[in-house]
Amino acid sequence: MTDKTMAKLRSLLKTYQERAAKAQPQPKTVDEEGERRREECGERLQQVVLPVLQAFVAELRSGGHGALIEDHTEGIDGYPSVGLAFAPRSQGALASVLTFRYDPRRGIAVQRDVKPPATRARLVTSSHDRIGTMTVDAITAEWVETKTLSFVEAVLKAN
């Protein structure tokens, strides 16, 4: 290739690069507002919901029942959630779960999965139902206590 052709090629490439840089949209960043709300919800779950559930777990365990907390507030992927798994100390009891999780459209949604004992039913089914939704800022310990108490009552009645 001659020097004249090489210079022309370089000029064309440079012009193209400048034009492409202007036309190219900026790389999309993570939705900062959505990420901030997700992190705020995770903090709220840790500060308000988790202490209430820990108190319930301590009381349930002192009564001889099986109970544990599922804390998914620290992960960077997915929506933060905190759950209470509860299994009464009756024969054939299965663990039922109460979950407080972040719903980007509504705030914090509460869902329970009450499972009947395996000894009473041939086919083990569970009842998933949403028992409440509250904005992140409006979550109080009293609200969490009410939802958790109704969950424990439903599990004990089913078993």
C-alpha positions in Angstrom: 0.0 0.0 0.0 1.2 3.4 -0.8 1.6 6.1 1.8 -1.2 8.1 0.2 -3.6 5.2 0.5 -2.5 4.5 4.1 -3.1 8.1 5.1 -6.5 8.1 3.5 -7.4 4.8 5.3 -6.3 6.3 8.7 -8.3 9.4 8.0 -11.4 7.4 7.2 -10.9 5.2 10.4 -10.4 8.3 12.6 -13.5 10.0 11.2 -15.5 6.9 11.7 -14.3 6.5 15.3 -15.2 10.1 16.1 -18.6 9.7 14.6 -19.3 6.4 16.4 -18.2 7.9 19.7 -20.7 10.7 19.3 -23.6 8.5 18.2 -22.9 5.7 20.7 -25.2 6.0 23.8 -23.5 5.9 27.1 -23.4 2.5 28.7 -26.4 1.9 30.9 -25.8 2.0 34.5 -27.7 0.1 37.1 -30.9 1.9 38.0 -29.5 3.8 41.0 -32.9 4.7 42.4 -34.1 1.1 42.3 -30.9 -0.1 43.8 -31.2 2.5 46.6 -34.7 1.4 47.4 -33.7 -2.3 47.4 -30.9 -1.5 49.9 -33.2 0.6 52.0 -35.6 -2.2 52.2 -32.9 -4.7 53.2 -31.8 -2.3 56.0 -35.4 -2.0 57.2 -35.9 -5.7 57.2 -32.8 -6.1 59.3 -33.6 -3.3 61.7 -37.4 -3.9 62.2 -38.4 -7.4 61.1 -35.4 -9.4 62.1 -35.5 -8.5 65.8 -39.2 -9.4 66.1 -38.6 -12.7 64.3 -35.6 -13.5 66.6 -37.8 -13.0 69.6 -40.5 -15.3 68.2 -37.8 -18.0 67.4 -36.5 -17.8 71.0 -40.0 -18.2 72.4 -40.9 -21.0 70.0 -37.7 -22.9 70.7 -38.2 -22.6 74.5 -41.6 -24.3 73.9 -39.9 -27.2 72.2 -40.9 -26.3 68.6 -38.5 -26.1 65.7 -37.9 -22.6 64.4 -35.3 -20.7 62.4 -34.7 -17.5 60.5 -33.9 -17.3 56.8 -32.1 -14.0 56.3 -31.6 -13.0 52.7 -30.9 -9.3 53.1 -27.2 -9.2 52.4 -27.1 -10.5 48.9 -26.5 -8.2 46.0 -28.7 -10.1 43.6 -32.4 -10.6 44.0 -34.8 -8.9 46.4 -34.1 -8.9 50.1 -36.2 -11.1 52.3 -36.4 -12.4 55.8 -38.3 -15.6 56.7 -39.4 -17.6 59.7 -39.5 -21.4 59.3 -41.7 -23.0 62.0 -42.4 -26.7 62.6 -44.6 -27.5 65.7 -43.4 -30.4 67.8 -46.3 -32.6 66.8 -46.0 -36.0 65.0 -45.4 -35.5 61.3 -45.3 -31.7 61.4 -43.7 -30.1 58.4 -42.0 -26.7 58.4 -44.3 -23.8 57.4 -42.7 -20.5 56.3 -43.6 -16.9 56.8 -41.7 -14.5 54.4 -41.3 -10.8 54.5 -39.8 -9.8 51.1 -39.3 -6.7 49.1 -41.7 -6.0 46.3 -40.5 -3.1 44.1 -44.1 -2.1 43.2 -45.7 -2.3 46.7 -43.0 -2.2 49.4 -42.7 -5.2 51.7 -45.0 -8.1 51.0 -45.8 -10.8 53.6 -46.5 -14.3 52.4 -47.1 -17.5 54.4 -46.9 -21.1 53.4 -48.8 -23.2 56.0 -48.2 -26.9 55.6 -50.5 -29.5 57.3 -48.9 -32.5 59.0 -47.9 -35.4 56.8 -49.7 -37.9 59.0 -53.2 -36.3 58.4 -53.1 -35.9 54.7 -52.2 -38.3 52.0 -51.1 -35.6 49.6 -49.2 -32.8 51.3 -50.4 -29.5 50.0 -49.7 -26.1 51.3 -51.6 -22.9 51.3 -49.6 -20.0 49.9 -51.3 -16.7 50.7 -50.3 -13.1 50.9 -51.3 -11.7 54.2 -50.3 -8.1 53.8 -48.3 -5.5 52.1 -46.9 -2.3 53.5 -44.7 0.5 52.3 -41.1 0.2 53.4 -41.2 3.4 55.5 -44.5 2.3 57.3 -43.2 -1.0 58.6 -43.4 -1.2 62.4 -42.5 -3.9 64.9 -46.2 -4.0 65.9 -47.2 -4.8 62.3 -44.6 -7.5 62.1 -45.8 -9.0 65.4 -49.4 -9.1 64.2 -48.5 -10.9 61.0 -46.2 -13.3 62.7 -48.7 -14.1 65.5 -51.4 -14.8 62.9 -49.0 -17.1 61.0 -48.1 -19.1 64.2 -51.8 -19.4 65.0 -52.6 -20.7 61.5 -49.7 -23.3 61.7 -50.8 -24.5 65.2 -54.4 -24.9 64.0 -53.3 -26.8 60.9 -51.3 -29.2 63.1 
